[in-house]
Amino acid sequence: QFDTFWKMFGNVIQKLRYFKHLACLWSSGKIAGFMDREVLNQSMATLPANSFLVYFAKSTNGELAIAYRVNPANNGGNPMKYYLITQHDIHSHRKSLPDFLRDKGQFVYLLKTVSTNQYGRPIYVTEQKETALCSMYSKISPKRQLKIPGFQPLSPHDIPTSPVH
């Protein structure tokens, strides 16, 4: 058990140390601690569809995962889905976790840890994803670029195909 704990905990500590955006999310309650599915199901049982929680998954040695509610009619009667965040999702193309979440329409209401009860269990509040994460986005999504009269967005079609002299 000791080795298992340190393998999982060490993985989390390394992520928090070397990925600053994850440390900010963790310290502000936007990433939950180690969770298993039974606790997730209980914690999210009364929430609306499109509510989500980012957590460190016990079953995968502390890898980041997302639990989210869906319409049970569209998921064989099950109101929950789980997504394991991959390196491709957040480390490729210098994309942060907030950037990844911004671009996913199925995630609308972020569960945020605000305190614990007398038994040490987390107390969550829901917050609109855009409100909770907008200050952490690393770049403006093409869908959200400001439209200012007289200016056009950059376009890949503007890149010359032959040398310009």
VENWO-V817517 format. One record per run of one state. SS is the DSSP state (H for helix, E for strand, C for the rest). FROM is the first residue (numbers start at 1). LEN is the number of residues. If there is no record, write none. Layout:
BEGIN
ss = <SS;SS>
from = <FROM;FROM>
len = <LEN;LEN>
END
This chain:
BEGIN
ss = <C;H;C;H;C;E;C;H;C;E;H;C;E;C;H;C;E;C;H;C;H;C;H;C;E;C;E;H;C;H;C;H;C>
from = <1;2;19;20;28;34;36;37;44;51;58;61;63;70;72;75;80;85;87;91;92;95;97;103;109;117;122;129;137;142;145;156;159>
len = <1;17;1;8;6;2;1;7;7;7;3;2;7;2;3;5;5;2;4;1;3;2;6;6;8;5;7;8;5;3;11;3;7>
END
